């Protein structure tokens, strides 16, 4: 809110589960399978799906959005 009068927007993206190679190396297949079952779509997000939300926030389409955390996944049931 402090930055808004200066034309600066501050937002965040909070994905619940986004699959990437590092995650596959440090988390067991069983645990990843369980996490996927609790997602509304029944799977992990692709990093590109999270990146798309970030791209919208960085674009003019979100010019009036500030001070928000955008959930990508099941954080808000």
N, C-alpha and C positions, 0 to 999 in steps of 0.2 A: 504494500500500500504506500510505503514511503517513496518508492521509485516511480509510481504511476504518474504523478504530476510532471515528471521529467521525460515522459514518453518511453519509459522503460517498463517492459512487461516481464514479470517473473512467474513462471509456471514450472511444474514438475510432472514427470511421467512416472507412474508406479506400476510396472508390470508384475503380475503374480508369478507366472512361470513362463519363461522364454527359453526355448531350447537353443543351445549353442555347443560347440565342441568342448569347451572347457567344462561346462556343467556335466556333460556326459562322461568326462574323465574323473570327476570327483564325487559323483553321486551314483549309487548303485542303480541298476536297471529296475529293480523291484521298487525302490523308492520313487524313481521317476514315473513309473507306471502308476503308482498310487497317487502322486501329485496330479497326474493327468486326469484321473478319474474324478477328482473334486473340482475340476474346471468346468464351467458351464458348457463349453464346446467339447469336453471330453478329451482334450489334447492340450499340449503346450502351445504357446504362441510361437510363430516363426519370428526371428529378429526383425525381418522386414515389416511385419505387422506392427511391431512396436515403433519402428523407425517411421512408419507412415503417420502415426499419431504425433511424433516429434516434428515431422515436416509440417503438419497442419498448424501446430502451435507456433512454429517459426515463421509461418506465412501470414499474409494479410488477412486470411480467413479468420484468424484468431486475434485480430487487432484490438478487440474490446475485452479480451480475456486476460485477467491478471490475478495473481494470488491464489491460483488453483493447483490442486494435485489431481491429475487425470489418471484414473485407474484403467489399466489395460488387463482385463481378466475378471476375476471373481472377488475382488476386495470389498465390494459393496453388495451383499446379497439382497 
